[in-house]
Amino acid sequence: MIKSLISAFLMYSRIPMPQIEWKEENRRYALGFFPLVGAVIGGMLILWRCLCNILGFGQFLFAVVGVVIPILITGGIHADGFCDVTDARASYADRQKRLEIMSDPHIGSFAVIMICLYFLLQTALMSQIQTIRQTILIGCGFVISRSLSALSAVTFRCAKKDGSLQNFVKPSHRTVTICMVSIWAILSYFGMLLCSYPAGITAAAASVFVFLYYRYIAYRDFGGITGDLCGWFLQFCEIWMLAAAVFSFRIMEVLA
């Protein structure tokens, strides 16, 4: 279990961890621990919100650093998947060609445009997060996105028989992994509801909607999921939950 935890952080974060042998038995429960990377991101975001409140930093600085925190912790691995899938879908090529485009290490113009728009929108939305309670709700979203991403990895059909995703899917204990990520997700959804029932419900609904849309797109355009598609989903899930929460917070303020 401990080696699986270390494997998850070695693969999906840039947090220094002890080096372990890269073998299948050490990755058996790694996907089950993947959501904990999101917990670290959420925790750092909450600490940054507290520091901004103490030192009187403005909302723009909070928002920019809030967007940078996940990139610093993960190394941008999921943003890379977002870019690869964006280029592949923008090609309107056949299924096999799309998979080849995702394997290309070069980035296309469509990906550059979309990732810039993504970060601009994320920064704008993050600038509306003003309280600790609101920040905790958003922090829970980082756990949920990774829980659903890991759940899809062990339950959805895979588009390829090899690749980085298969390094974790093949050795994983499917039943235990599903139980683990379900627990992380349920706890995070509950945390959202405790912070704000209306915003929590809205953000939770957004995550479920994106999860279903992700499955539809993956099966229709690629014949299944890949590691890049898991990253693409994760990014979309996080910004949709953020947007849903922000609009809910604003509506509640207007109605109050």
Secondary structure, DSSP 8 states (H G I E B T S, - for coil): -HHHHHHHHHHH--S--------GGGGTTHHHHTHHHHHHHHHHHHHHHHHHHHHT--HHHHHHHHHHHHHHHHTTHHHHHHHHHHHHHHHT--HHHHHHHHH-SS--HHHHHHHHHHHHHHHHHHTT--SHHHHHHHHHHHHHHHHHHHHHHHHS-BS-SSSTTHHHHTTS-HHHHHHHHHHHHHHHHHHHHHH-HHHHHHHHHHHHHHHHHHHHHIIIIISSB-HHHHHHHHHHHHHHHHHHHHHHHHHHHHH-
